[in-house]
Amino acid sequence: MTMNSDRRNLMKAGLAATAMITLPAYVTPTIGSQGPSVSQVKMILAKLAEYQVPGAGIAFVENGRLAWEQGFGAKNWTTGDPVTRQTLFQAASLSKPAFAYVVMQAIDKNEIGLDDKLTKYLRPVDLKPHRWSEQITVRDVLQHTTGLPNWREDADGPDPLTSAFQPGTDSTYSGEAFHWLQRVMEQITGLGLDAMMRERLFQPAGLEDMRMLWEPGRDSREVYGHKVDAEGAIIVDDLQFIREHGPRLEEVAQRWGRPMNIWTAQDHVRAVASMRPHTHSRLKDRPAWRWGRPGAFIIDSASSLRCTAGDYARFLCLMMPGRKRAPWEITEQSRQAMLTPQFELEIEQGRLPRGFGWGLEKRDNGVAYYHWGKNGPSHISVALGDATTRKAIVIMTNGSNGNALIKDLVTSLMGEEYIGIIT
């Protein structure tokens, strides 16, 4: 056995040991269930070690209700702080379905129309004039048929925002499109994104730990990003972007006397223009204008949600059939529209349709709805709900091998394979 393999084996043993420190919390009864079984706990810890992922938050839904939520492993590998039920993860693109839900609420209220053109309300200053851009609708954004890029590359300077094809005729996954719709919704409601989401979804649904931004008062509860070094050891990434960038914006918020949780996108643009320059070696040479691009926003409908695995699972339950809905919730017609195939993608294993805000997978007796999320190399998450079995799972991780870990855990814990997860 080589020295490197010895080190990796010791590291894996250390990961399991760190995770086992909080084993009693794993098996404490939670809402309506006894939590994961002992064998499931052992399997999860073994998979964390196998894939060298420091920690994970997992929540499981049965019969349309949250059955259990637990933390596993370490929030910070260096300090050994454990992941608990209260640990916050960057949900990344899991932001999109939550925002889509609020957009569907607005459609139910006739505040905006599904086939309204976005330029009717707001035109981004860097939108390239073209007939295709004029045709982009709310429907196109929610089903990813705008033709806009995910995020602009800006390789040789600022690129204009432009569509690659006629909207509705093809599909490109687009964070830029969601950000544009965010600005439209802020204009319609008169609220910044986080305030809008709190008022219309988080508070009425009792999702107490969901926020659309990083906040300094919650930083101690948030995971650190990790990677595996050349020798096969888990290390805390030397760049924790939000902990470099967020405090600079918080300083601006304090100068203004205007907290970040009520900021609009326009406030964000103004703030980055006056924030303290970056000094971290991996950030200091980036041109200042990049911080005002949608892909760098820390209050963004496409990517900035922070929450516990349990709260996101509670949100998944809102999409389940056969439940009595409160007056503030979307209508049954809108719920079905979100889970109805709107546009389909060809893949080797078949066809994966997209609904409004969700990726969909056709099952024998219905559909499963899901979304992946990834911020940077190590904040990787998935949410999957099966409208047929009324089961769901949320897995949030803080390691660069989170994708492989998630595929194994979803298949094992759900007891079925889902094409949208294993591909």
Beta strands, then each sheet from edge to edge (+ up, - down):
strand 1: 55-62
strand 2: 65-76
strand 3: 81-82
strand 4: 89-92
strand 5: 226-228
strand 6: 234-236
strand 7: 305-307
strand 8: 343-347
strand 9: 350-354
strand 10: 359-363
strand 11: 366-375
strand 12: 379-386
strand 13: 391-397
sheet 1: 3+ 2- 1+ 13- 12+ 11- 10+
sheet 2: 4+ 7-
sheet 3: 5+ 6-
sheet 4: 8+ 9-
end
